[in-house]
């Protein structure tokens, strides 16, 4: 796993969504972190600004955990 991407996700989730840093783990689902589907869409928009990677709606359908999202971003950056 890319530690840089995990750090980026951690920063975004804590600062933008108020998720406690201790709760953010690769296997954590966005639902468990208190994010609903609109929050996940907002997260992807903020991510796009930070990383330059645009995730399409259909790509988000199978993104359930923090690790899933990290993998998608890493895949698009490659």
C-alpha positions as CSV (number, residue, x, y, z in Angstrom):
1,X,0.0,0.0,0.0
2,X,1.2,3.5,-0.8
3,X,1.9,5.2,2.5
4,X,1.6,8.6,0.8
5,X,-1.9,7.8,-0.4
6,X,-2.9,6.4,3.0
7,X,-1.6,9.6,4.6
8,X,-3.6,11.7,2.0
9,X,-6.8,9.8,2.8
10,X,-6.2,10.1,6.5
11,X,-5.7,13.8,6.2
12,X,-8.8,14.3,4.1
13,X,-11.0,12.1,6.3
14,X,-10.0,13.8,9.5
15,X,-9.9,17.4,8.2
16,X,-12.9,17.4,5.8
17,X,-15.2,14.8,7.4
18,X,-14.2,14.9,11.1
19,X,-13.3,11.2,11.2
20,X,-11.1,10.3,14.2
21,X,-7.6,9.4,13.0
22,X,-7.5,6.2,15.1
23,X,-10.6,4.9,13.2
24,X,-8.9,5.2,9.8
25,X,-7.5,1.8,8.8
26,X,-7.1,0.3,5.3
27,X,-9.9,-2.2,6.0
28,X,-12.3,0.3,7.4
29,X,-15.5,0.8,5.3
30,X,-16.6,4.3,4.5
31,X,-20.0,3.4,6.1
32,X,-18.2,2.4,9.4
33,X,-16.4,5.8,9.3
34,X,-19.7,7.5,9.2
35,X,-19.7,8.6,5.6
36,X,-22.7,8.2,3.4
37,X,-22.7,7.9,-0.4
38,X,-22.8,11.7,-0.8
39,X,-19.8,12.1,1.5
40,X,-17.9,9.5,-0.7
41,X,-18.7,11.6,-3.8
42,X,-17.5,14.7,-2.0
43,X,-14.3,12.8,-0.9
44,X,-13.6,11.9,-4.5
45,X,-13.9,15.5,-5.6
46,X,-11.4,16.6,-2.9
47,X,-9.2,13.7,-3.8
48,X,-9.2,14.8,-7.4
49,X,-8.0,18.3,-6.3
50,X,-5.2,16.8,-4.2
51,X,-4.0,14.0,-6.4
52,X,-5.1,15.0,-9.9
53,X,-6.9,11.6,-10.2
54,X,-10.5,11.6,-11.4
55,X,-12.6,8.6,-10.3
56,X,-15.8,8.1,-12.4
57,X,-19.0,7.2,-10.7
58,X,-19.0,3.7,-12.1
59,X,-15.5,3.1,-10.7
60,X,-16.8,4.0,-7.2
61,X,-19.4,1.2,-7.3
62,X,-17.0,-1.4,-5.9
63,X,-15.2,0.9,-3.6
64,X,-16.2,0.0,-0.1
65,X,-13.1,0.4,2.1
66,X,-10.3,2.9,2.4
67,X,-8.0,0.3,0.8
68,X,-10.3,0.0,-2.2
69,X,-10.1,3.7,-2.7
70,X,-6.4,3.8,-2.4
71,X,-6.0,1.0,-4.9
72,X,-8.2,2.8,-7.4
73,X,-6.2,6.0,-7.1
74,X,-2.9,4.2,-7.3
75,X,-4.2,2.3,-10.4
76,X,-5.1,5.5,-12.1
77,X,-1.8,7.2,-11.2
78,X,0.2,4.3,-12.7
